[in-house]
Amino acid sequence: MIARPPAGWRTRAQRAVARGAQLDAWIPGILLDSPISLVGYWWGTTIGWVWGGLMSTGRVQRREGLWVFTGMPEWAFGRGGVCVGGCYLTGTALVTAAVLRHEAVHARQWRRYGFLMPVLYLLAGRNPLTNRFEILAGLEDGNYVPRRS
């Protein structure tokens, strides 16, 4: 978790989300929330199952609509975990309701964008405070910024 986000991060986050919406306007509608994107979602879920099945040493559970693979080695995922399709891959950290809410949004994003999701996520950048997918999934639930009092 970022203990103290830099000044002005909310403004930069709003701009990142707006840029993402502009980019979405260029994507043909047939690729978004469509049978094509559903195939991409299931492809991602299959990749998540294979990766999680090979690397997970913990329990595999169905929680909040996600397949949760725990006990993954730290090198097998980024940050605190990764959502691939309908799978959440993580290590030994406690998987809280807040984190599951955050990851469930990512799963819905996979459903919307399908095969485009990995590319669009990479284009959005690694900084969660300016990555539209992390912002829309909830920076607080994703443990990127402290909860507001």
Secondary structure in CASP SS format (residue, H / E / C, confidence):
PFRMAT SS
TARGET T0000
AUTHOR 0000-0000-0000
METHOD secondary structure of the structure
MODEL  1
M C 1.00
I C 1.00
A C 1.00
R C 1.00
P C 1.00
P C 1.00
A C 1.00
G C 1.00
W H 1.00
R H 1.00
T H 1.00
R H 1.00
A H 1.00
Q H 1.00
R H 1.00
A H 1.00
V H 1.00
A H 1.00
R H 1.00
G H 1.00
A H 1.00
Q H 1.00
L H 1.00
D H 1.00
A H 1.00
W C 1.00
I C 1.00
P C 1.00
G H 1.00
I H 1.00
L H 1.00
L C 1.00
D C 1.00
S C 1.00
P H 1.00
I H 1.00
S H 1.00
L H 1.00
V H 1.00
G H 1.00
Y H 1.00
W H 1.00
W H 1.00
G H 1.00
T H 1.00
T H 1.00
I H 1.00
G H 1.00
W H 1.00
V H 1.00
W H 1.00
G H 1.00
G H 1.00
L H 1.00
M H 1.00
S C 1.00
T C 1.00
G C 1.00
R C 1.00
V E 1.00
Q E 1.00
R E 1.00
R E 1.00
E C 1.00
G C 1.00
L E 1.00
W E 1.00
V E 1.00
F E 1.00
T C 1.00
G C 1.00
M C 1.00
P C 1.00
E H 1.00
W H 1.00
A H 1.00
F C 1.00
G C 1.00
R C 1.00
G C 1.00
G E 1.00
V E 1.00
C E 1.00
V E 1.00
G C 1.00
G C 1.00
C E 1.00
Y E 1.00
L E 1.00
T E 1.00
G C 1.00
T C 1.00
A C 1.00
L C 1.00
V C 1.00
T C 1.00
A H 1.00
A H 1.00
V H 1.00
L H 1.00
R H 1.00
H H 1.00
E H 1.00
A H 1.00
V H 1.00
H H 1.00
A H 1.00
R H 1.00
Q H 1.00
W H 1.00
R H 1.00
R H 1.00
Y H 1.00
G H 1.00
F H 1.00
L H 1.00
M H 1.00
P H 1.00
V H 1.00
L H 1.00
Y H 1.00
L H 1.00
L H 1.00
A H 1.00
G C 1.00
R C 1.00
N C 1.00
P C 1.00
L C 1.00
T C 1.00
N C 1.00
R H 1.00
F H 1.00
E H 1.00
I H 1.00
L H 1.00
A H 1.00
G C 1.00
L C 1.00
E C 1.00
D C 1.00
G C 1.00
N C 1.00
Y C 1.00
V C 1.00
P C 1.00
R C 1.00
R C 1.00
S C 1.00
END
